[in-house]
Amino acid sequence: MSENGTRTVVTDGVTLAYRAWGAGTGVPVVLLHCLGEDGEDWRGPLVSALGGEHPVYAPDLRGHGGSDRTGCYAMANFVADLRGFLDALGIGRAILVGHSFGSVVAYLFAAEHPKRVDRLVLEETGAMRPLVPPREVPEAPGGAQLFDWEVTAQWVAQRNEPDPAWWERLTSITAPTLLVGGGERSHLPQEDLREMAERIPDARVVTIEGAGHLVHEARPMEFTRAVLDFLTET
């Protein structure tokens, strides 16, 4: 374990840092952060609430935090990393909770490996359909960055022209799915969440009005309650 409390695993030659909390039994929960953050972003009420019943893991996605900056940031890389992470920790089936960029990783994984996802929570997720007009790649800020800016460049390219299969395969997700929106303050079209929920066979949308894009930060207790209610449903 490192000085900042992270551990590491290696999958297909890529080192991934992660944090671990919670109980030794129960269905594992894996938390996937947004672009530019790392696993530390999740520390707070949600982890505290989940940790009593579940082992909880928060990896740094490649290019972020203490994980390797590989220069290769196709969505397929992130999905493969998640599978390798689960394999390395001996996790056969997990609950996935993803925010923004991390939520896209989560649902692409759930579509590709449906038997490995118990439940799926997508916070302020994006519908991977072509953007019109296309988004421009922002210039990197000056100074050292906490993540590899190349992730942003490759993400924008994939966001502008996503693989059409990503949208089509939403119907392959078998896990019960909760999509959490931040309401009118979010920069994401909230209608996209509703359209995704219509394609995913067992899905519903919860809106936490006024939360904006950073729901679990702006309204941590409401977000935690929504997730816990969803996970404890029979």
C-alpha positions, 0 to 999 in steps of 0.5 A, a space after each residue: 500500500 502506498 503512502 496515500 492509501 492506494 494499492 495497485 494491480 497490473 492488468 495486461 501490462 498496465 498498472 492501475 491504482 485503487 482504493 479499497 474500503 468496506 466489508 469483506 463480504 457482499 457483492 463488491 461495488 466498483 466506483 468509476 470516476 469522471 474525466 480528470 478525477 481519480 478514485 479519491 473523488 468518491 470518498 464521502 457519504 456513499 462510500 461510508 454507506 456502502 462499506 457496511 454491506 459491501 467491499 468497495 473499490 475505487 480505481 484510478 482509470 488509466 491516464 489518471 491519478 496513480 495509474 499508468 499514462 499509456 497514451 492509448 485511451 480508446 474506450 475499449 482500453 478502459 473496458 479491458 482495464 475494468 475486466 482486468 481489474 475485476 479479474 486481478 481482484 477475483 471479482 466475478 460479478 460486481 455492482 458498477 457505479 460510474 460518473 460521467 466519463 466513468 459511467 460510459 466505461 461502466 455501461 460499455 462494460 455492462 453491455 459487453 460483459 452482462 453476466 459480470 454486472 449485478 447492478 448498474 448506476 449511471 450518474 450524469 451519463 452521456 448518450 454516445 451518439 454523434 455530436 452536432 456540431 462536433 466538440 472542439 478539443 480544449 487546449 491543455 492548461 499550463 503547468 503540470 496536470 493531475 491526469 494525461 491531457 491526451 485522455 481528453 483529446 481522444 475522448 472528444 474524438 470518440 465522443 464526436 464520432 462514437 462507434 454506432 454499436 455503443 448505442 445499439 448494445 444498450 439493449 444487451 445490458 441485463 443488470 437493473 440500471 439506475 440513471 441519475 440526472 442533475 436536472 436543468 443545471 446540468 450541461 448534459 441533455 437530460 432527455 438523453 438519460 430518458 432515451 437511454 433508459 428506454 433502450 436498457 431493458 430494466 432501467 429507470 431515471 431519478 432526477 435530483 433537481 438543482 444538483 447539476 453535473 456533479 450530483 454526488 458532490 453537490 447533493 451527496 446525501 440525496 445521491 447516496 439515498 437514491 443509490 441505497 434505495 436502488 441497491 436494496 430493492 428486491 
